[in-house]
Amino acid sequence: MTIYDVSEKAGVSIATVSRVLNGSDNVSPQTRQKVLDVIEAYDYTPNVFACGLGLNSMNTIGILCADASDLYSANAIYNIEQELHKNNYTCILCCTGYKLADRQKYLNLLVNQKVDSVILVGSTFIYDNEAENEYIREAAKEIPVLMLNADYDCENVYCGLCDDFKSTLQATNFILDKGISDILYLYNSKSYSAMRKLSGYQSALVQRGLPLRMEYMQYFPGNHADLTSVADFLSELDGTLRYGAVIAGDDNLAIGAMKFAQKKGLSIPRDLSIIGCNNSILSRCCEPELTTIDNCLETLCHHIVKTLIGILNNSEMPQKVIFSGELIKRGTTL
Amino acid sequence: MTIYDVSEKAGVSIATVSRVLNGSDNVSPQTRQKVLDVIEAYDYTPNVFACGLGLNSMNTIGILCADASDLYSANAIYNIEQELHKNNYTCILCCTGYKLADRQKYLNLLVNQKVDSVILVGSTFIYDNEAENEYIREAAKEIPVLMLNADYDCENVYCGLCDDFKSTLQATNFILDKGISDILYLYNSKSYSAMRKLSGYQSALVQRGLPLRMEYMQYFPGNHADLTSVADFLSELDGTLRYGAVIAGDDNLAIGAMKFAQKKGLSIPRDLSIIGCNNSILSRCCEPELTTIDNCLETLCHHIVKTLIGILNNSEMPQKVIFSGELIKRGTTL
């Protein structure tokens, strides 16, 4: 049984059936009763999206992430999903990859599907070239856009962030305080968040009057899960650089550095200190366990959903909230 | 602009607009042109779900998993999503948790939303008590149901599986061939897949005339990510059991066993051999790297999507396909 059958049997238009389903006042009591009788007689279950057609709401939130197999994203999706379901929202997840054209396509699709809001997971959704962020501004004209760990100023865009600058600054200071000043910084992304981390590392050095040496900031954009290629990358650098510590923008990279140290016979942390970022499960798999930055992902996810529910209930919500990360000290640092 | 406005301006019913949007033949050329003119004049973008209203199809697939933060599920979702998008399908992901009532709720929701099909990720969706599988049989009356690594006989249910029995049997034989016959088996789930693995372990012993000792099959149902609690669990067992190898139903458990061995000062693999399962990234983070069973998740995901597309195109597709896993030999075994 479809909405067309109900319309036919009740002798009313589809628009009227839709109005009844959506509880609109714009239907006479007699017509309403006729429609409800047919619905009851034929045990018709309305298509949830068909209901949404008239209401402009179907209690559905779109989630966009670049790659759901990335550990940070997977945990974010899990936490956001749990919180949304507690609040009776359903999620549509789209894994967009990193190309702007694909992201535009998905975001358009979700907006056209009349989702109530979208959540973009990760700062890679913001581009340096402001013209490329048009797709977000366009979406925000239609529905609230929430960004997890990205920073973007625009009406109807709400951001929850971890202060990646501060936590990397603190991690770098922690190493400098041990008397180690030759610190290799490894990163695998040029997202906003990744650039803030790099900037935290640089500021710690500058604040102590230490030189910024480009060769100590190595960009390694390979597959995030390929630990061997990180180790190989460091082996190739070997001989040209001397360093007593590695700070990495991601736990995967840090564990790749551990692989390199183990292959070379270096003792961790005696010969080499290593700090990762994300406090992922990987940081507890290695031996010694990895010192890492906990960027409060769970807190961020709870905040994003709380903000979203507030907006949808017409409450005034803050457009930007910044949380602080924390250095979790384990066996790879002195 | 909504479908209602198009209908009003073209002077036709909503059903007619929907028929035009869906490319139905049941509209006169003149009427079709009237509708298309309005759509063009007002630059109307149809709501994708509204289009689906008439077609019984909105090119959307529902994916259900218990927990998207579980590494196996996260990788499955990623691979399935990528393949579906190549075929122009959108996904709705629901993380259901493990309770039957929640699963029923989500599956009903998806069926009512007229998704084209659903994919259930993991064998935990099948219950031992056949009455509890009613929710799957009900859904299969409406739409094709695909199951990733679960086995269920029912019309309109299609399964793609890895032979977990055979791969665990082979892993156990690999250890037995090294002359080690005291093998602890660790598992953290009682899903169909988990029981098949346990059964593979048991069969290997039985085939060699070795005794099945219940105390050598330990069920540890804690949080899959909590490595410390696995290590603590083994510490508590210590003294009561002697074993030269651990085979675990999941890489997390195997790495927990490595933590225990390291704490106790055992050398891996000299004093203790360890085999995990899933060939997850965790298996490459630890030192030595973990010998583990690769249960061909990517192949399974590709197969599931290929089957789904075939069914939706009215091709005859096999209801059950079983793939073989492979033991990846690394540093934790002799």
Interface residues (C-beta under 8 A of the other chain):
Chain A: T2 I3 Y4 S7 S13 I14 A15 T45 P46 N47 V48 F49 A50 G52 L53 M58 I63 D67 A68 S69 L71 A74 N75 I77 Y78 N79 E81 Q82 H85 T90 C91 I92 L93 C94 C95 N108 L109 N112 Q113 K114 A225 L227 T228 N252 I255 M258 Q262 I281 L282 R284 C285 C286 E287
Chain B: T2 I3 Y4 S7 S13 I14 A15 T45 P46 N47 V48 F49 A50 G52 L53 G54 N56 M58 I63 D67 A68 S69 L71 A74 N75 I77 Y78 N79 E81 Q82 H85 T90 C91 I92 L93 C94 C95 L109 N112 Q113 K114 A225 L227 T228 N252 I255 M258 Q262 I281 L282 R284 C285 C286 E287
